[in-house]
């Protein structure tokens, strides 16, 4: 979370000045607000049901509308992104397999 960084706003500014898009990953409304203040481009939300490695107890699908209401930054659902990436990989593997059979 933001308190682990020396200065999230300064760090974000350096990245943005270099033309880098910033996605902040949060597990709380408070974290989302901090990332918005720091100037991130997107906020990725991952709740307690998203596989661990976060703090908090709110599930992703409950947390997303709370974050959307609290910030004016585009919000991304981490779980859906993971599912889409897994499906893309699965489909790509099957297409390669099918093309090898012909």
C-alpha positions, 0 to 999 in steps of 0.5 A, a space after each residue: 500500500 502507499 505507506 510502504 513507498 518513500 513518496 507515492 506522489 513523487 514516484 508516480 510523477 517520475 513515472 508519468 514524466 517518463 510516459 509510463 502508465 500507472 496502475 495502482 492495485 488496491 484492496 480498500 477504498 482508502 487505498 484507492 483514494 491514496 492512489 488517486 491522490 498520487 495521480 495513477 491512471 487506473 486502479 485495479 481492485 482485488 478483494 479478499 476473495 482474490 487469492 490472498 496477498 492483500 489486507 482486508 475482508 471485503 470481497 472484490 464484487 462488493 469493493 468495486 462499486 465502493 471504489 468506483 463511487 470514491 474515485 474519479 479514475 478508471 477502475 479495473 476488476 482484477 479477477 475479471 482480468 485474470 480470467 480473461 488472461 487465462 481464457 486467452 492463454 487457453 484459447 491460444 494453446 488450443 488454436 496452436 494445437 488445432 493448427 498443428 493437427 491439419 
